[in-house]
Every structure is written in structure tokens, then in C-alpha cells.
Amino acid sequence: MALAADDDAERTAASALAEASEAFVVAIPSLVAELVSDEAAARALAAAPDSEVALADWLVAA
């Protein structure tokens, strides 16, 4: 019984973490765009890259 409760708690925590991670990833482009002084770069970033890797590549290139 305790194992089932632990499993449920773990699944709930994992689900909440996944949702928070997704919300953060979705918010990153707009947050970074606010910090970017180059208007063209801000517009490109606001177009939301397809993946976190693309965002990381963009940040390294900037």
C-alpha cells in the first residue's frame, strides 16, 4: 500500500515537473527577446525555435 502511494506521489511530482519544464521552455524565447537589444534578433527569437537545442545554438551564435 505504501509503495502504491509512493508511486502515485512520484508520478504526480514527475508530471508537475514536466509541466513546469514545458512552461519554462515556452517562456524562454520571449524572456530572452526582452533582453536582446538587436530588434531583428529579438523578432527571430520570438518566432520560437523548434527546440531547446536551436535556442542554445542561437544564444551561442549571438
PEWOHU-V736511 format. One record per backbone hydrogen bond with DSSP energy under -1.0 kcal/mol. NH is the residue of the N-H (numbers start at 0). CO is the residue of the C=O. If there is no record, write none. Layout:
<<NH CO> <NH CO>>
This chain:
<<4 0> <5 1> <6 2> <7 3> <8 4> <9 5> <10 6> <11 7> <12 8> <13 9> <14 10> <15 11> <16 12> <17 13> <18 14> <19 15> <20 16> <21 17> <22 18> <23 19> <24 20> <25 21> <26 22> <27 23> <30 26> <31 27> <32 28> <33 29> <35 31> <41 37> <42 38> <43 39> <44 40> <45 41> <47 44> <54 50> <55 51> <56 52> <57 53> <58 54> <59 55> <60 56> <61 57>>
